[in-house]
Amino acid sequence: MNCKPGDFAVVVRSDCKNHGRILTVIRLATSDEKFASGYAWNPDPMWVTDAMLASTYGGPDHFMWDSHLRPIRDSDGTDETLAYAGKPQPVEA
């Protein structure tokens, strides 16, 4: 997961021209919300946001896939990427 509840995030992928939009991630969407909005076909995590976003289903909605968001956080802490990817190793030529 890229985001956590309460994160500010930027939309980095969108089929509906939402690129660059900044929003607040509120909570994960429930299965019922995904079904009612026409997104039940995709099992990937989807967030409920505070922004009205253009959707592929015509009208605006408050949903965005986690994979389409990047959180905006202070960089004072450790990069969480190292926790799952490991420390980079030098490449010998």
HELIX and SHEET records of a PDB file:
HELIX    1   1 SER A   31  ALA A   36  1                                   6    
HELIX    2   2 ASP A   66  HIS A   68  5                                   3    
HELIX    3   3 THR A   81  ALA A   85  1                                   5    
SHEET    1   A 5 ASP A  61  TRP A  65  0                                        
SHEET    2   A 5 MET A  46  LEU A  53 -1                                        
SHEET    3   A 5 ILE A  22  LEU A  28 -1                                        
SHEET    4   A 5 PHE A   8  VAL A  11 -1                                        
SHEET    5   A 5 LEU A  69  ILE A  72 -1                                        
END                                                                             
